Amino acid sequence: MSAAGPWAPIPDGVRCELVDGKTAARHVVYALLRDGALDLSYTDEAGIELRWNWPLSHLRHVEGQGDLTWGKAPLGVYSNVMTPTARLYVRDGHLRAALEAEAPNLKRKTPVTGRGRLIGLIVGAMASVAFIVFALIPLIADQLAAGLPVEGERALGDKTYQQVRDSFGTVFPLNECTGAEGVLALEEMEARLLEVSDLDREAVQLTVLDHDMINAFALPGGRIVVMRGLIEAADTPEEVAAVIAHEMGHVAHRDPTRHALRSVGTFGVLSLVFGDFAGGTVVLLGVNQLVNAQYSQGAESAADAYAHALLPKAGVSPGALAPLFERLKAKYGDSEGLAAHLASHPALGDRVTRAEAAAAEFEGEEQPLLSPLAWRDLQAICGDDKGEKKRKSNSVAP
C-alpha cells in the first residue's frame, strides 16, 4: 500500500503512459530500465500499487504509429508480445533511445495469438448459420404455412401472380388467355382431376398466360399457372393434365407457401451473414438457390408421386408425364454435375423413369380427358392464331 494524492512520493523511474488493453483509459506509470527488462509501476485510485515486468526481448514497435510525436519530439509507442493489446507511450528521449538500443526485437512483428479461439468462433458461427438455414427456418416455415389463414395465403399468391405477369410482360402485364371455348375445355379438365383428388373444388384456380415458355407452376393460395408454350408443346390433353396434376400436388402439400416463407427467411439470414457489398445480391441469390435446391427437388418428387396416384383415378396413365419430359430432354438436355445440385427440379431422366414405372403398374382402362374438338379449343385458348401450326401438325379431326 502507498498513500495516494498530491503528497504521495514519486516512484522511481521515467513518467510514461500505459493503456493496459482491458480498457481505453490511459494510466500514468513509471518505467525503470534494469536487468534486461522494463519495470512499470502504477498506483490506482485506491492507493494500490501495481507492477509489470516487460522483458526487453518482448518489446515491439506498434505498427503504423512510428511517426507519432509529442509536440515536436517523437513519441515512442510499444507493445508487449505477452499482452499485445497493451500500449506503452514513452515521451522521454533518453528512455526511448535506451529502448531502441537495447531491445533486440522491436521491429519484429507481434506473434499472432488466439488463432485456435478465432477458428473455433468461425466454425461455431458457421454451424449456427447452417442450423438456422437447414433446420430452424424450414421448421418455422412449415408451422407458419400450416397456420396461415386462407385469405392471407391467397393474398400472397395474388401478389406473386401479379409480379409474374409484370416481369414477363414488356410494356404491359402478360395477358391472360380467355378464349371462351378454350376456358370451357380447361374447366372440364380441371373438374375431372378435382373430382378424384383430395382437394376442395374452391382450392384451385387454374389460369393460362400468353407466353411461349414451356412451363407451369403453382403459387400460394392454390393458383396454378400454365404457360401457352406448355399447351403448344403437348401432343395430347393427357400430357397437359399430367402437368396440372403435378401442380395440384404442390397445392395439396402447400409447397408454394412453405417455399416462399423458407426463401424469405433464408435470404434474410444470408444477407446478415454476407452484408451489403458490391455484387452481394448475386452471391446471396446463388447461395440461396444452392440451399433451397434439394428442398425444391424433394417437393417436386413428392408432387410427381401425387400425380402418379391421381391420374389413374381420372382414367389417365401416369406415363402421360413421360413423353413431354422425353421431348424436353431431347431438345434441351438434362442437368448434370453441379447444375443438377443447383436445379430446383429433379433430372428429367429420373422423372421419366419414375413415370414409366408408375405407368407399368396402371391396370385401369384409359379414358380420353377431352374430345378432339375440346382439345383444339384448349390449344386455341390464347387466340385463333395461337397453336395453329401445332394443331395442323397433329391433324386432329373435328
N, C-alpha and C positions, 0 to 999 in steps of 0.2 A: 504494500500500500504506500501511496505517497500523497501529499496534500495537493489539491487542485486549486487553481485560481492564480491571480497575478503574483502571489507571494511564493508560489511553488518554485523549487530550484530548477534551473535549466539543465536538462540532461546533457551528458557528453555527446558530442557528435555534431554533424552538419545538418541544419534545418532543411528538410525536404517535404514533399507531399506524397501521400500514398492513397491510391484507390485500391481497396482490398479485393475487388472482383465480386463481392457479395452485394454491395450497394454502389451507387454512383457518387456517394459522398467522398470528399477529399479530407484526409486526416493529416494533421501535422505530425511528422515523425522526425526522429533524429538518427542520422546514419553515421556509423563508425566503421571505418575500414580497418580490419585486423585479421591476422591469421588466415589469409586467403578467402575471407568471407566478408559480407556486408551485414553488420548488426543493425537492426532497425528497432527503435523503441517508441512506444506511443502510450500516452496516458489518456484514458477515456474520461467522460464527464463525471463518472462515479469515483474518479481518482485511482482506478485500477490500471497498473502499468502492464502493457502487452509488449512482447518482444518477438521478433522474427530473425531468422538467420538465413541469409541468402548466400550460398557459396558462389564465388565469382565465376566458376565454370557453368553455373546455371543461368547466368545473366544473358539476356538477349536484347538487341535493339527492337523496338516496336516498329514494324513495317509501316511505311507511309508517314511517319512522324519525325523523320530525321532533320527536317528543315524548320522545326518549331523554334521560336525564340521567346525570350522573356525580356521585353524591352528591345535593346539592341544586342543582347547577349544570347547565344544559343541556349536552348533548353534541352537537356538530355531526358529521354523517355525510355525506361527499361522495364522488362518483364522478367518473370522467373519461370523456367520450364516446369517447375512443380506446381505453380499457380499461374498458368498462362493468362488468366483474365485480370490479374493484378497489374497495376501500373505505378511505377515509381518516377516522380518528376524531380529532377535534380537541376537546380539553378546555379549552384556553386561551381565556379570554373575549375577550382583545384580538385574537387571531388570527381568532376566529370573527366578531367584529364587523367586522374589516377585510375578510374574505371576503364577508360579507353586503353590505357597502357597495360593493365594487369588482368582484365577479364578476357580469357582466351577465345570465347565463343560468341562474342557479341553479334557477329554478322551471320551466324548460322541461323537457319530457320527453326522456329519453335516446333518440336515434335508434335504431330497430331495426336491428340488423346481422345478417348471416348468413342473410337470407331465402332467397337462392339455394341455399345449402347445405341449409337446412331443407327447402325444396321438393324438392331432389334426394334427400334422405333419405326423404321421404314417398313420392315416386314409386318409388324403389328398393324400399321396403318393400312397396308395393302390387304391384309387378312380381314380387317374391319370393313373396308370398302367392298371386298368380294362377298362377305357375309350379307351386307346390306343389299347389294345388287342381285345376288343369286338366291338369297333365302328370304330376307325380310320384305323387300319390295314385292316379290311375287305373292307372298302370304297376305300382305296388306291389300294388294290389287285384287286378289280373289275375294277377300272379305268385303271390300268396297263394292265390287261388281255385283256380289250376291245381294247386298243391301241397298243398292242404288234404286230409287224409285223409277218406275217405267217412264214417267214423264221426263225425268232428268236424263235417262238413257236416250230417249228419243230426241230430246233437245240437243244432246251431244252428237247424235247421228245426223240430225238435220244440219247442224253447223258444219260437220265434216263433209257432208254431201255437197253443200254449197261451195265449200273450199275446193272440192274436187272439180266441180263444174267450172269455177273461176280459173283454176290452174290449167285445165285442159283447153279452155276456150282461148280465143285470140283477143278480139276486141270485146266480145260479149260472152257470157257464160255458155258452156256447152249445152246444145239443145237436147231436150228430152224427146224421145221418139214416141209419137202419139197417134200413129195411123190407126184408125178405128178398128178395122178388121184384124190388124196385127195385135192390137191390145187385147181383143177378144180371144185370139189364139193363145196369147201369153197367159191370160187369166185361166183358160181351160187347162193349160199345162200346170199352172200353179195349183189349181184346185185339185187336180189329180194327185199331185205329190202331197199336198197338205192333208188330204183325206186319209192317207195311210201313215202320216207322220204323228209324232207326239207333240206337235206344235199347234197352238190355237190358230184359227183362221185369221185372227187380227194380229198375229205375232210377226207376220212377214209382209213387207211392202216391196213389190218387185218393180224395177224401173230399167228401161233401156236408154242408154245415152248414145248420141250420134257421133261415134268415134271409131276409127278403124283398128284400134288396139284389140288384140285377141286376149280378152281378159274379162273376169267377173270377180266381184268381191262383196263382202258383207260389211256393213257399218253398224255401230252401236244402235240399238233400238229396233233391230230386225229389218233394216232396209238392205235389200240385195240389189246391186247394180250390175247389169250385163251390158257390155260394150257391143256396139253393132258389129265390130270386127269378129267377135266370137261367133255370132249367128252366121255371118258370111263364111267363116272358116269351117262350120259344121256341115257334115254331109246329111245328117238326119236329125229330126227333132229330138230323138233319144239322146244324142250327144249333148245337145243344149240342156235337156232335162237332167242329165247326169251331173253336169257342172252346177246347175241350180241346186240339186240335191246335196252336193258337196257344200255349197254355201249355206244351205239350211242347217247342215251340221254345225257350222260356225255359230249360227244364230242359236241353236239349241244349247250349245256349250257356252254361250255368251263370250266367245273368244274376242270379238272386236272390242267390247268394253274392257275386258281384262287386259288385252294387249295395249289399248290406248292408255290405261292407267299405269301399266308397267312401264311403258315407254317414257311417259312424262316423269315418273319417279326416277328411272334410271338416268335419263338425260339431266335431270336436276342434280343428282348426286355426282355424276361425272363432271358437270360444269363447275361444281365446287372444288373438285379434285384438280382439274386442269386449269381452272381460272379463265380469265378473258385475255387472250393473246392473239396475235396475227395468225390466221389460219386455224384458230382454235375450234371454230364451228365445224370445219371439215374433219378434224380429229375426233371431236365429240360424236359427230354423226357416224363416223366409221367404227368407233368403239361401241357405240350404242347398237349399231347393226350387228356387230360381232356378238355382243352379249345376248341380243334377242333372237339371233338366228335359230339356235337349237330349240328355243321355246316355240318359235313360229313353225318350225318343221314338225314338232310334236303335235301342234294344233292342226296342221294340215293333214297329217297322217290320221289323226282321230276323225277329222271331217270326211276323209276318204272312206274310212271304215263305216261312218254313219251312212254315207251314200250307198255303200255296198249292201248295207242291211235294208235301206229304204226302197231302193229301186225294184227289187223283186216283188215287194208288196204292191207296187204300181204296175206290175206286169212288164218290167223292163230289166234286161240282163245287166248285172253290174259291169259287165265287159264293155258297156257303152262309153265308159270313161277312157278305155284304152285307145281306140282309133284316133281320136283327136290328139291325144298325147303323143302317139306314134308319129303323126304328121308334123307336130310341132318339133319333136326331137329330130326328125329327118331334116327339117328346114333350118332350125336354129341351133341344133346341137344340145348337149346336156352339160350340166355343171360338174366340174371335176376339180379335185385338189382343193386349194384354198377357196375357190369360187363356190364349191359345194358347201363349205362351212359358213360362208357369208350369205348364201342364198336363203331366202325365207321359206322356200318350198323344197320338199324332198326332190331328189333326182327324178327326172321324167321316166327313166328306165325302171326305177324301183316302183313308181306308181303304176306303170303299165303292167309290171309283173304281178303286183297285188290285185289289180283289177281283173286280170286274166285268171288268177287263182280263184277269185270270188265268182267269176263267171262259170268256172268249171263246176262249181257246187250249185249253180242255179238249175233247178229242176222244173220250174213252172213253165207255162206257155206264154211267150211274149205277145203283148197286146200293143198295137200301134198307139202312140200317145196322141198324135194328131192325124187328121185326114190329110191327103196330099194338098187339098185346097187350103186348109188351115196352115199347113207348113209354108206354103207360098205366101200366105198373108203375113205370117210371122217374119219371113225373110224380107218383106216389104214394109215392116213396121216403121222404118225411118223415112219412108217416101218411095214413090213408084220407081225412081231411078236407082235406089239403093238395092244392091243384091241382084240386079237384073242379070248381070253376067253370070253370077253364081247359079241362079235359077235355070238359066238356059243350059249351062253345063250339066246340071243334074237331070235335065229332060223330064221333069215331073209332070205327069199328066194331070189335067184339071179334074 
